[in-house]
Each structure stands twice: as structure tokens, then as C-alpha cells.
Amino acid sequence: MAKNKQEKDAMLAEYVGWLAKSQAVVLVEYSGLKMKDLDTIRAKAREAGGEFHIVKNTLAKLALQKAGLNVSDEMTANSTAIGFAYTDAAGFAKALTEATKGMEAVKIKGGFLGTEMLKPAQVKSLASLPPLPVMRATLLGVLQAPASKLVRTLAEPGRSLASVVKAYSDKAAPAAA
């Protein structure tokens, strides 16, 4: 069904809004995919803090250009769906690749991380990164390690002295009895 100018402008504004909110964008070709599979992908995308939408190619290209993202013609060729990662780009990419695993009809065309264009291999590399909570925990461990080592180093002389005193008192206690 053909859309009139106002409907197209509203769709374009909606696409631009989604792009403005997202940390990463993944473009996917979905030719021949069943509705049930699309619903599965959408559910996984929502669980990962994002959205997955089928878009009109010309409007998607215009929206990407309005958002300052240089998109090639092959990224908006054929059927296009876009995944928008609002919170965790790596977690979203992982959820999207897991949801599309085994679906030959789905091909990742590429994407954007911020304003940087990603090739399909780079999107798969992004999906192999640990999720954001794991990265935060790792960073916190790295930041806390020097402080905990300092505390152990400062406490060691007192601990050594206490063990010497305890050993001496254990040795002296049986002789007094």
C-alpha cells in the first residue's frame, strides 16, 4: 500500500528518533523469513534492551543520512530490517546473532557503533564481547586490585607479629602448667 507524504514524514521522524536513542545500529537482510522467526528476533532484541524493526529502504537511508551516518547503497538494498541497541551494544549484537543462528534467510549487512560504520565481521566481533555488566565487574576488579594489595601489604607485619606472639604463648603455656 502506498504511503502519502505525511505518513512518510512521520515514519522518517520515527526512524530518526530511534537512531538518536541508540548506541548501535545493526542492518539485516531478512528475505524469505517467516513471521514467527521475526517475532522471535524481536523478542530477543527487546530482552537485550533494544528494538528490531522492518524498515522501508529509502526512508531508512534518508534517516541514516539525517543522523549523520554515511550508508552505502548495498546496506539498504533488498529487504532491510534494523536493530537498534539502546543500552548495551555488545549484548544486543550477541542477542541478535543468537536469535538468527540457523536462519539462512537472515544476513547481517553491517551496522554502526556510534557514528562508526561496522562491516558484518565487525558486528560479529562485537557480539563476541562480554556483556556490559561483565565488563563493568572486570573494570571494577582491576581498579580495586591495587587498593586490596596495599591493604594486605600493610596488614602483613601485624599478622606476622601476632602469629609469633601466639606461637610463643602456646609454647610457654604448657611449661607453666
Contact map, one row per residue, 1 for C-alpha under 8 A:
111000000000000000000000000000000000000000000000000000000000000000000000000000000000000000000000000000000000000000000000000000000000000000000000000000000000000000000000000000000
111100000000000000000000000000000000000000000000000000000000000000000000000000000000000000000000000000000000000000000000000000000000000000000000000000000000000000000000000000000
111110110000000000000000000000000000000000000000000000000000000000000000000000000000000000000000000000000000000000000000000000000000000000000000000000000000000000000000000000000
011111110000000000000000000000000000000000000000000000000000000000000000000000000000000000000000000000000000000000000000000000000000000000000000000000000000000000000000000000000
001111111000000000000000000000000000000000000000000000000000000000000000000000000000000000000000000000000000000000000000000000000000000000000000000000000000000000000000000000000
000111111100000000000000000000000000000000000000000000000000000000000000000000000000000000000000000000000000000000000000000000000000000000000000000000000000000000000000000000000
001111111110000000000000000000000000000000000000000000000000000000000000000000000000000000000000000000000000000000000000000000000000000000000000000000000000000000000000000000000
001111111111000000000000000000000000000000000000000000000010000000000000000000000000000000000000000000000000000000000000000000000000000000000000000000000000000000000000000000000
000011111111100000000000000000000000000000000000000000000000000000000000000000000000000000000000000000000000000000000000000000000000000000000000000000000000000000000000000000000
000001111111110000000000000000000000000000000000000000000000000000000000000000000000000000000000000000000000000000000000000000000000000000000000000000000000000000000000000000000
000000111111111000000000000000000000000000000000000000000010000000000000000000000000000000000000000000000000000000000000000000000000000000000000000000000000000000000000000000000
000000011111111100000000000000000000000000000000000000000011011000000000000000000000000000000000000000000000000000000000000000000000000000000000000000000000000000000000000000000
000000001111111110000000000000000000000000000000000000000000001000000000000000000000000000000000000000000000000000000000000000000000000000000000000000000000000000000000000000000
000000000111111111000000000000000000000000000000000000000000000000000000000000000000000000000000000000000000000000000000000000000000000000000000000000000000000000000000000000000
000000000011111111100000000000000000000000000000000000000001001000000000000000000000000000000000000000000000000000000000000000000000000000000000000000000000000000000000000000000
000000000001111111110000000000000000000000000000000000000000001101100000000000000000000000000000000000000000000000000000000000000000000000000000000000000000000000000000000000000
000000000000111111111000000000000000000000000000000000000000000000000000000000000000000000000000000000000000000000000000000000000000000000000000000000000000000000000000000000000
000000000000011111111100000000000000000000000000000000000000000000000000000000000001000000000000000000000000000000000000000000000000000000000000000000000000000000000000000000000
000000000000001111111100100000000000000000000000000000000000001100100000000000000001000000000000000000000000000000000000000000000000000000000000000000000000000000000000000000000
000000000000000111111100000000000000000000000000000000000000000000100000000000000000000000000000000000000000000000000000000000000000000000000000000000000000000000000000000000000
000000000000000011111110000000000000000000000000000000000000000000000000000000000000010000000000000000000000000000000000000000000000000000000000000000000000000000000000000000000
000000000000000001111111100000000000000000000000000000000000000000000000000000000001111000000000000000000000000000000000000000000000000000000000000000000000000000000000000000000
000000000000000000001111100000000000000000000000000000000000000000000000000000000001111110000000000000000000000011000000000000000000000000000000000000000000000000000000000000000
000000000000000000000111110000000000000000000000000000000000000000000000000000000001110010000000000000000000001111000000000000000000000000000000000000000000000000000000000000000
000000000000000000100111111000000000000000000000000000000000000000000000000000000111100000000000000000000000001110000000000000000000000000000000000000000000000000000000000000000
000000000000000000000001111100000000000000000000000000000000000000000000000000000111000000001000000000000001111100000000001000000000000000000000000000000000000000000000000000000
000000000000000000000000111110000000000000000000000000000000000000000000001000011110000000000000000000000001111000000000000000000000000000000000000000000000000000000000000000000
000000000000000000000000011111000000000000000000000000000000000000000000000000011110000000000000000000000111110000000000000000000000000000000000000000000000000000000000000000000
000000000000000000000000001111100000000000000000000000000000000000000000000001111000000000000000000000001111100000000000000000000000000000000000000000000000000000000000000000000
000000000000000000000000000111111000000000000000000000000000000000000000000000111000000000000000000000001110000000000000000000000000000000000000000000000000000000000000000000000
000000000000000000000000000011111000000000000000000000000000000000000000000001100000000000000000000000001100000000000000000000000000000000000000000000000000000000000000000000000
000000000000000000000000000001111100000000000000000000000000000000000000000000000000000000000000000000001000000000000000000000000000000000000000000000000000000000000000000000000
000000000000000000000000000001111110110000000000000000000000000000000000000000000000000000000000000000101100000000000000000000000000000000000000000000000000000000000000000000000
000000000000000000000000000000011111110000000000000000000000000000000000000000000000000000000000000000000000000000000000000000000000000000000000000000000000000000000000000000000
000000000000000000000000000000001111111000000000000000000000000000000000000000000000000000000000000000000000000000000000000000000000000000000000000000000000000000000000000000000
000000000000000000000000000000000111111100000000000000000000000000000000000000000000000000000000000000000000000000000000000000000000000000000000000000000000000000000000000000000
000000000000000000000000000000001111111110000000000000000000000000000000000000000000000000000000000000000000000000000000000000000000000000000000000000000000000000000000000000000
000000000000000000000000000000001111111111000000000000000000000000000000000000000000000000000000000000000000000000000000000000000000000000000000000000000000000000000000000000000
000000000000000000000000000000000011111111100000000000000000000000000000000000000000000000000000000000000000000000000000000000000000000000000000000000000000000000000000000000000
000000000000000000000000000000000001111111110000000000000000000000000000000000000000000000000000001000000000000000000000000000000000000000000000000000000000000000000000000000000
000000000000000000000000000000000000111111111000000100000000000000000000000000000000000000000001001100000000000000000000000000000000000000000000000000000000000000000000000000000
000000000000000000000000000000000000011111111100001110000000000000000000000000000000000000000000000000000000000000000000000000000000000000000000000000000000000000000000000000000
000000000000000000000000000000000000001111111110000000000000000000000000000000000000000000000000000000000000000000000000000000000000000000000000000000000000000000000000000000000
000000000000000000000000000000000000000111111111000000000000000000000000000000000000000000000011001000000000000000000000000000000000000000000000000000000000000000000000000000000
000000000000000000000000000000000000000011111111111100000000000000000000000000000010000000010011000000000000000000000000000000000000000000000000000000000000000000000000000000000
000000000000000000000000000000000000000001111111111100000000000000000000000000000000000000000000000000000000000000000000000000000000000000000000000000000000000000000000000000000
000000000000000000000000000000000000000000111111110000000000000000000000000000000000000000000000000000000000000000000000000000000000000000000000000000000000000000000000000000000
000000000000000000000000000000000000000000011111110000000000000000000000000000000000101100110010000000000000000000000000000000000000000000000000000000000000000000000000000000000
000000000000000000000000000000000000000000001111111000000000000000000000000000000000111100010000000000000000000000000000000000000000000000000000000000000000000000000000000000000
000000000000000000000000000000000000000000001111111100000000000000000000000000000011111000010000000000000000000000000000000000000000000000000000000000000000000000000000000000000
000000000000000000000000000000000000000001001100111110000000000000000000000000000011110000000000000000000000000000000000000000000000000000000000000000000000000000000000000000000
000000000000000000000000000000000000000011001100011111000000000000000000000000001111000000000000000000000000000000000000000000000000000000000000000000000000000000000000000000000
000000000000000000000000000000000000000001000000001111100000000000000000000000001110000000000000000000000000000000000000000000000000000000000000000000000000000000000000000000000
000000000000000000000000000000000000000000000000000111110000000000000000000000011100000000000000000000000000000000000000000000000000000000000000000000000000000000000000000000000
000000000000000000000000000000000000000000000000000011111011000000000000000000011100000000000000000000000000000000000000000000000000000000000000000000000000000000000000000000000
000000000000000000000000000000000000000000000000000001111111000000000000000000010000000000000000000000000000000000000000000000000000000000000000000000000000000000000000000000000
000000000000000000000000000000000000000000000000000000111111100000000000000111110000000000000000000000000000000000000000000000000000000000000000000000000000000000000000000000000
000000000000000000000000000000000000000000000000000000011111110000000000000100000000000000000000000000000000000000000000000000000000000000000000000000000000000000000000000000000
000000010011000000000000000000000000000000000000000000111111111000000000000000000000000000000000000000000000000000000000000000000000000000000000000000000000000000000000000000000
000000000001001000000000000000000000000000000000000000111111111100000000000100000000000000000000000000000000000000000000000000000000000000000000000000000000000000000000000000000
000000000000000000000000000000000000000000000000000000001111111110000010000100000000000000000000000000000000000000000000000000000000000000000000000000000000000000000000000000000
000000000001000000000000000000000000000000000000000000000111111111000000000000000000000000000000000000000000000000000000000000000000000000000000000000000000000000000000000000000
000000000001101100100000000000000000000000000000000000000011111111100000000000000000000000000000000000000000000000000000000000000000000000000000000000000000000000000000000000000
000000000000000100100000000000000000000000000000000000000001111111111110000000000000000000000000000000000000000000000000000000000000000000000000000000000000000000000000000000000
000000000000000000000000000000000000000000000000000000000000111111111110000000000000000000000000000000000000000000000000000000000000000000000000000000000000000000000000000000000
000000000000000100000000000000000000000000000000000000000000011111111000000000000000000000000000000000000000000000000000000000000000000000000000000000000000000000000000000000000
000000000000000100110000000000000000000000000000000000000000001111111000000000000000000000000000000000000000000000000000000000000000000000000000000000000000000000000000000000000
000000000000000000000000000000000000000000000000000000000000000111111100000000000000000000000000000000000000000000100000000000000000000000000000000000000000000000000000000000000
000000000000000000000000000000000000000000000000000000000000000111111110000000000000000000000000000000000000000100111000000000000000000000000000000000000000000000000000000000000
000000000000000000000000000000000000000000000000000000000000000110011111000000000000000000000000000000000000000000001000000000000000000000000000000000000000000000000000000000000
000000000000000000000000000000000000000000000000000000000000100110001111101100000000000000000000000000000000000000001000000000000000000000000000000000000000000000000000000000000
000000000000000000000000000000000000000000000000000000000000000000000111111100000000000000000000000000000000000000000000000000000000000000000000000000000000000000000000000000000
000000000000000000000000000000000000000000000000000000000000000000000011111110000000000000000000000000000000000000000000000000000000000000000000000000000000000000000000000000000
000000000000000000000000000000000000000000000000000000000000000000000001111110000000000000000000000000000000100000000000000000000000000000000000000000000000000000000000000000000
000000000000000000000000001000000000000000000000000000000000000000000011111110000000000000000000000000000000110000000000000000000000000000000000000000000000000000000000000000000
000000000000000000000000000000000000000000000000000000001101100000000011111111110000000000000000000000000000000000000000000000000000000000000000000000000000000000000000000000000
000000000000000000000000000000000000000000000000000000001000000000000000111111110000000000000000000000000000000000000000000000000000000000000000000000000000000000000000000000000
000000000000000000000000000010100000000000000000000000001000000000000000000111110000000000000000000000000000000000000000000000000000000000000000000000000000000000000000000000000
000000000000000000000000000011100000000000000000000000001000000000000000000111111000000000000000000000000000000000000000000000000000000000000000000000000000000000000000000000000
000000000000000000000000001111000000000000000000000001111000000000000000000111111100000000000000000000000000000000000000000000000000000000000000000000000000000000000000000000000
000000000000000000000000001111000000000000000000000111100000000000000000000000111110000000000000000000000000000000000000000000000000000000000000000000000000000000000000000000000
000000000000000000000000111100000000000000000000000111100000000000000000000000011111000000000000000000000000000000000000000000000000000000000000000000000000000000000000000000000
000000000000000000000000111100000000000000001000011110000000000000000000000000001111100000000000000000000000000000000000000000000000000000000000000000000000000000000000000000000
000000000000000001100111110000000000000000000000011100000000000000000000000000000111110000000000000000000000000000000000000000000000000000000000000000000000000000000000000000000
000000000000000000000111100000000000000000000001111000000000000000000000000000000011111110011000000000000000000000000000000000000000000000000000000000000000000000000000000000000
000000000000000000001111000000000000000000000000111000000000000000000000000000000001111110000000000000000000000000000000000000000000000000000000000000000000000000000000000000000
000000000000000000000110000000000000000000000001110000000000000000000000000000000000111110000000000000000000000000000000000000000000000000000000000000000000000000000000000000000
000000000000000000000010000000000000000000000001100000000000000000000000000000000000111111110000000000000000000000000000000000000011000000000000000000000000000000000000000000000
000000000000000000000011000000000000000000000000000000000000000000000000000000000000111111111000000000000000000010000000000001000000000000000000000000000000000000000000000000000
000000000000000000000000000000000000000000000000000000000000000000000000000000000000000111111100000000000000000000000000000001111111000000000000000000000000000000000000000000000
000000000000000000000000000000000000000000000001000000000000000000000000000000000000000111111110000000000000000000000000000000101111000000000000000000000000000000000000000000000
000000000000000000000000000000000000000000001001110000000000000000000000000000000000100111111111000000000000000000000000000000100000000000000000000000000000000000000000000000000
000000000000000000000000010000000000000000000000000000000000000000000000000000000000100011111111100000000000000000000000001101100000000000000000000000000000000000000000000000000
000000000000000000000000000000000000000000000000000000000000000000000000000000000000000001111111110000000000000000000000000101110000000000000000000000000000000000000000000000000
000000000000000000000000000000000000000000011001000000000000000000000000000000000000000000111111111000000000000000000000000000100000000000000000000000000000000000000000000000000
000000000000000000000000000000000000000010011000000000000000000000000000000000000000000000011111111100000000000000000000000000000000000000000000000000000000000000000000000000000
000000000000000000000000000000000000000000000000000000000000000000000000000000000000000000001111111110000000000000000000000100100000000000000000000000000000000000000000000000000
000000000000000000000000000000000000000000000000000000000000000000000000000000000000000000000111111110000000000000000000000000000000000000000000000000000000000000000000000000000
000000000000000000000000000000000000000110010000000000000000000000000000000000000000000000000011111110000000000000000000000000000000000000000000000000000000000000000000000000000
000000000000000000000000000000000000000010000000000000000000000000000000000000000000000000000001111111100100000000000000000000000000000000000000000000000000000000000000000000000
000000000000000000000000000000000000000000000000000000000000000000000000000000000000000000000000111111100000000000000000000000000000000000000000000000000000000000000000000000000
000000000000000000000000000000000000000000000000000000000000000000000000000000000000000000000000000111110000000000000000000000000000000000000000000000000000000000000000000000000
000000000000000000000000000000001000000000000000000000000000000000000000000000000000000000000000000111111100000000000000000000000000000000000000000000000000000000000000000000000
000000000000000000000000000000000000000000000000000000000000000000000000000000000000000000000000000001111110000000000000000000000000000000000000000000000000000000000000000000000
000000000000000000000000000011111000000000000000000000000000000000000000000000000000000000000000000000111110000000000000000000000000000000000000000000000000000000000000000000000
000000000000000000000000000111101000000000000000000000000000000000000000000000000000000000000000000100111111000000000000000000000000000000000000000000000000000000000000000000000
000000000000000000000000000111000000000000000000000000000000000000000000000000000000000000000000000000011111100000000000000000000000000000000000000000000000000000000000000000000
000000000000000000000000011110000000000000000000000000000000000000000000000000000000000000000000000000000111110000000001000000000000000000000000000000000000000000000000000000000
000000000000000000000000011110000000000000000000000000000000000000000000011000000000000000000000000000000011111000000011000000000000000000000000000000000000000000000000000000000
000000000000000000000000011100000000000000000000000000000000000000000000001000000000000000000000000000000001111100001111011000000000000000000000000000000000000000000000000000000
000000000000000000000001111000000000000000000000000000000000000000000000000000000000000000000000000000000000111110001111001000000000000000000000000000000000000000000000000000000
000000000000000000000001110000000000000000000000000000000000000000001000000000000000000000000000000000000000011111111100000000000000000000000000000000000000000000000000000000000
000000000000000000000011100000000000000000000000000000000000000000000000000000000000000010000000000000000000001111111100000000000000000000000000000000000000000000000000000000000
000000000000000000000011000000000000000000000000000000000000000000000000000000000000000000000000000000000000000111110000000000000000000000000000000000000000000000000000000000000
000000000000000000000000000000000000000000000000000000000000000000011000000000000000000000000000000000000000000111111000000000000000000000000000000000000000000000000000000000000
000000000000000000000000000000000000000000000000000000000000000000001000000000000000000000000000000000000000000111111100000000000000000000000000000000000000000000000000000000000
000000000000000000000000000000000000000000000000000000000000000000001110000000000000000000000000000000000000011110111110000000000000000000000000000000000000000000000000000000000
000000000000000000000000000000000000000000000000000000000000000000000000000000000000000000000000000000000000011110011111111000000000000000000000000000000000000000000000000000000
000000000000000000000000000000000000000000000000000000000000000000000000000000000000000000000000000000000000111000001111111000000000000000000000000000000000000000000000000000000
000000000000000000000000000000000000000000000000000000000000000000000000000000000000000000000000000000000001111000000111111100000000000000000000000000000000000000000000000000000
000000000000000000000000000000000000000000000000000000000000000000000000000000000000000000000000000000000000000000000111111110000000000000000000000000000000000000000000000000000
000000000000000000000000000000000000000000000000000000000000000000000000000000000000000000000000000000000000010000000111111111000000000000000000000000000000000000000000000000000
000000000000000000000000010000000000000000000000000000000000000000000000000000000000000000001000000000000000011000000111111111100000000000000000000000000000000000000000000000000
000000000000000000000000000000000000000000000000000000000000000000000000000000000000000000001100100000000000000000000001111111110000000000000000000000000000000000000000000000000
000000000000000000000000000000000000000000000000000000000000000000000000000000000000000000000000000000000000000000000000111111111000000000000000000000000000000000000000000000000
000000000000000000000000000000000000000000000000000000000000000000000000000000000000000011001100000000000000000000000000011111111000000000000000000000000000000000000000000000000
000000000000000000000000000000000000000000000000000000000000000000000000000000000000000001111110100000000000000000000000001111111100000000000000000000000000000000000000000000000
000000000000000000000000000000000000000000000000000000000000000000000000000000000000000001000100000000000000000000000000000111111100000000000000000000000000000000000000000000000
000000000000000000000000000000000000000000000000000000000000000000000000000000000000000001100000000000000000000000000000000011111110000000000000000000000000000000000000000000000
000000000000000000000000000000000000000000000000000000000000000000000000000000000000000001100000000000000000000000000000000000111111011000000000000000000000000000000000000000000
000000000000000000000000000000000000000000000000000000000000000000000000000000000000000101100000000000000000000000000000000000001111111000000000000000000000000000000000000000000
000000000000000000000000000000000000000000000000000000000000000000000000000000000000000101100000000000000000000000000000000000000111111100000000000000000000000000000000000000000
000000000000000000000000000000000000000000000000000000000000000000000000000000000000000000000000000000000000000000000000000000000011111110000000000000000000000000000000000000000
000000000000000000000000000000000000000000000000000000000000000000000000000000000000000000000000000000000000000000000000000000000111111111000000000000000000000000000000000000000
000000000000000000000000000000000000000000000000000000000000000000000000000000000000000000000000000000000000000000000000000000000111111111100000000000000000000000000000000000000
000000000000000000000000000000000000000000000000000000000000000000000000000000000000000000000000000000000000000000000000000000000001111111110000000000000000000000000000000000000
000000000000000000000000000000000000000000000000000000000000000000000000000000000000000000000000000000000000000000000000000000000000111111111000000000000000000000000000000000000
000000000000000000000000000000000000000000000000000000000000000000000000000000000000000000000000000000000000000000000000000000000000011111111100000000000000000000000000000000000
000000000000000000000000000000000000000000000000000000000000000000000000000000000000000000000000000000000000000000000000000000000000001111111110000000000000000000000000000000000
000000000000000000000000000000000000000000000000000000000000000000000000000000000000000000000000000000000000000000000000000000000000000111111111000000000000000000000000000000000
000000000000000000000000000000000000000000000000000000000000000000000000000000000000000000000000000000000000000000000000000000000000000011111111100000000000000000000000000000000
000000000000000000000000000000000000000000000000000000000000000000000000000000000000000000000000000000000000000000000000000000000000000001111111110000000000000000000000000000000
000000000000000000000000000000000000000000000000000000000000000000000000000000000000000000000000000000000000000000000000000000000000000000111111111000000000000000000000000000000
000000000000000000000000000000000000000000000000000000000000000000000000000000000000000000000000000000000000000000000000000000000000000000011111111100000000000000000000000000000
000000000000000000000000000000000000000000000000000000000000000000000000000000000000000000000000000000000000000000000000000000000000000000001111111110000000000000000000000000000
000000000000000000000000000000000000000000000000000000000000000000000000000000000000000000000000000000000000000000000000000000000000000000000111111111000000000000000000000000000
000000000000000000000000000000000000000000000000000000000000000000000000000000000000000000000000000000000000000000000000000000000000000000000011111111100000000000000000000000000
000000000000000000000000000000000000000000000000000000000000000000000000000000000000000000000000000000000000000000000000000000000000000000000001111111110000000000000000000000000
000000000000000000000000000000000000000000000000000000000000000000000000000000000000000000000000000000000000000000000000000000000000000000000000111111111000000000000000000000000
000000000000000000000000000000000000000000000000000000000000000000000000000000000000000000000000000000000000000000000000000000000000000000000000011111111100000000000000000000000
000000000000000000000000000000000000000000000000000000000000000000000000000000000000000000000000000000000000000000000000000000000000000000000000001111111110000000000000000000000
000000000000000000000000000000000000000000000000000000000000000000000000000000000000000000000000000000000000000000000000000000000000000000000000000111111111000000000000000000000
000000000000000000000000000000000000000000000000000000000000000000000000000000000000000000000000000000000000000000000000000000000000000000000000000011111111100000000000000000000
000000000000000000000000000000000000000000000000000000000000000000000000000000000000000000000000000000000000000000000000000000000000000000000000000001111111110000000000000000000
000000000000000000000000000000000000000000000000000000000000000000000000000000000000000000000000000000000000000000000000000000000000000000000000000000111111111000000000000000000
000000000000000000000000000000000000000000000000000000000000000000000000000000000000000000000000000000000000000000000000000000000000000000000000000000011111111100000000000000000
000000000000000000000000000000000000000000000000000000000000000000000000000000000000000000000000000000000000000000000000000000000000000000000000000000001111111110000000000000000
000000000000000000000000000000000000000000000000000000000000000000000000000000000000000000000000000000000000000000000000000000000000000000000000000000000111111111000000000000000
000000000000000000000000000000000000000000000000000000000000000000000000000000000000000000000000000000000000000000000000000000000000000000000000000000000011111111100000000000000
000000000000000000000000000000000000000000000000000000000000000000000000000000000000000000000000000000000000000000000000000000000000000000000000000000000001111111110000000000000
000000000000000000000000000000000000000000000000000000000000000000000000000000000000000000000000000000000000000000000000000000000000000000000000000000000000111111111000000000000
000000000000000000000000000000000000000000000000000000000000000000000000000000000000000000000000000000000000000000000000000000000000000000000000000000000000011111111100000000000
000000000000000000000000000000000000000000000000000000000000000000000000000000000000000000000000000000000000000000000000000000000000000000000000000000000000001111111110000000000
000000000000000000000000000000000000000000000000000000000000000000000000000000000000000000000000000000000000000000000000000000000000000000000000000000000000000111111111000000000
000000000000000000000000000000000000000000000000000000000000000000000000000000000000000000000000000000000000000000000000000000000000000000000000000000000000000011111111100000000
000000000000000000000000000000000000000000000000000000000000000000000000000000000000000000000000000000000000000000000000000000000000000000000000000000000000000001111111110000000
000000000000000000000000000000000000000000000000000000000000000000000000000000000000000000000000000000000000000000000000000000000000000000000000000000000000000000111111111000000
000000000000000000000000000000000000000000000000000000000000000000000000000000000000000000000000000000000000000000000000000000000000000000000000000000000000000000011111111100000
000000000000000000000000000000000000000000000000000000000000000000000000000000000000000000000000000000000000000000000000000000000000000000000000000000000000000000001111111110000
000000000000000000000000000000000000000000000000000000000000000000000000000000000000000000000000000000000000000000000000000000000000000000000000000000000000000000000111111111000
000000000000000000000000000000000000000000000000000000000000000000000000000000000000000000000000000000000000000000000000000000000000000000000000000000000000000000000011111111100
000000000000000000000000000000000000000000000000000000000000000000000000000000000000000000000000000000000000000000000000000000000000000000000000000000000000000000000001111111110
000000000000000000000000000000000000000000000000000000000000000000000000000000000000000000000000000000000000000000000000000000000000000000000000000000000000000000000000111111111
000000000000000000000000000000000000000000000000000000000000000000000000000000000000000000000000000000000000000000000000000000000000000000000000000000000000000000000000011111111
000000000000000000000000000000000000000000000000000000000000000000000000000000000000000000000000000000000000000000000000000000000000000000000000000000000000000000000000001111111
000000000000000000000000000000000000000000000000000000000000000000000000000000000000000000000000000000000000000000000000000000000000000000000000000000000000000000000000000111111
000000000000000000000000000000000000000000000000000000000000000000000000000000000000000000000000000000000000000000000000000000000000000000000000000000000000000000000000000011111
